[in-house]
Amino acid sequence: MTRGLIGASLAALALAGCATTGAADKDDGERIRIASDPFPSTYQPYPGAPIVITGVTILDGEGGRINNGQVFLADGKIQAVGQTVAAPAGAQVIDGAGKYVTPGIIDVHSHLGDYPSPSVEAHEDGNEATGPSRPEVWAEHSVWPNDPGFSRALANGGVTALQILPGSANLFGGRSVTLKNVPARTMQGMKFPGAPYGLKMACGENPKRVYGEKGGPATRMGNIAVTRQTWINAKAYKRKWDKYEAEGGDVPEQDLAMDTLKGVLEGKILVHNHCYRADEMANMIDLSKEAGYRIGTFHHAVESYKIADILAREGICSAMWADWYGFKMEAYDAIRENIAFVDRAGACAIVHSDDANGIQRLNQEAAKAMAAGRRAGLPITEEYAWKWLSMNPAKAMGIFDQTGSLKPGKNADVVLWNGNPFSTYTRPERVWIDGALMYDANNPRIRPVSDFELGQPGEGDVK
């Protein structure tokens, strides 16, 4: 799939198994249970070596900073971070003088693989726009591992993990999947082990625009009505399965759409809700309480600053752009201080992309948001702002126990920047995922290149 050292490593990896667990599993009492993970991850870390980076400015992802510090990576994990660290004599030493080390950037909102490059109609696999409620579809089944956008996000943006979401044409768009940003032959080879699924929901202009001429819903009130009824159906489905699991009897008929919503009601699947306007976010919060689920993150959320106190009280994250707005009416009333004001209120603020180009510059998006906050009088430090790029998205995606900060025992998902990462002139110099060097700006052999990018057969080469 790739060339050079990465290609050699990938070729050596065997598929850990393509068989699924089927539609349902049996417990010891022969009772049928819905399969929890029919498409399991086959991800295997690439080989790494003990590394010590010295003399570097460290932003640890949780708001901490160490000047002229050291980071020790080994066995795929962060082993030590400090002014000095103890490392074995055989460890490779990298002089980081004048450079920065951070956790890898995590993008909570991406469509790479589902809307891959080149952008042609044959690649448009992110929206199942055949009905307003399609929670049965899973984004991972559209992921094309050969999308050149993955390697661009790695090399240009320092992105080590990302959540692939279905699009926002539907009120219920389907399940999301979290990926490691590594070359693989299959989606399952990229799938982040242990990461919970997400459910993409949407409100506002997109669903009513798409379905206004397809039989509805065609209004915001129609959006809410269909969403409420869908949750009513999901709760009835869950009651049937709960009764069966408690008492046995006839096996309820399985419904893939309701399986996803049942998982949300059980707290196993995280809700990621596309929503721009403050009033609609408030409506969705009320609806979630009626239905009995929790919203994890509002995405795009250009008016989060208007209800930042409510978001803080409810424990809901906002995934936002620094200054992208005005491209439709519901995106009109934005301010550049949005991210900083949401954070100041005590709510969870995240910088996200939703774009194959923007994902390559999320560090610069955070820099713009930090600058806007400072102009408004907020004393935002570089080390604090990095939380918007690693810790907070990791929490929103349910993977902060594994990644998102430079703490001993966590996955060694690390970026060495060739300067201050909040500068437009700075690029990743090296990127490690699980302690394996996946990109090196100084070594062309360690730059992932997909089969697609390697070129197409010349005329007459294929018969």
Secondary structure, 3 states (H helix, E strand, C coil): CCCHHHHHHHHHCCCCCCCCCCCEEECCCCCEEECCCCCCCCCCCCCCCCEEEEEEEEECCCCCEEEEEEEEEECCEEEEEECCCCCCCCCEEEECCCCEEEECEEEEEECCCCCCCCCCHHHCCCCCCCCCECCCCEHHHHCCCCCHHHHHHHHHHCEEEEEECCCCCCCEEEEEEEEECCCCCCCCCCECCCCCCEEEEECCHHHHHHHCCCCCCCCHHHHHHHHHHHHHHHHHHHHHHHHHHHHCCCCCCCCHHHHHHHHHHCCCCEEEEEECCHHHHHHHHHHHHHHCCCEEEEEECCCHHHHHHHHHHHCCEEEECCCCCCCCHHHCCCCCCHHHHHHHCCCEEEECCCCCCHHHHHHHHHHHHHHHHHHCCCCCCHHHHHHHCCHHHHHHCCCCCCCCCCCCCCECCEEEECCCCCCCCCCEEEEEECCEEEEECCCCCCCCCCCHHHCCCCCCCCC
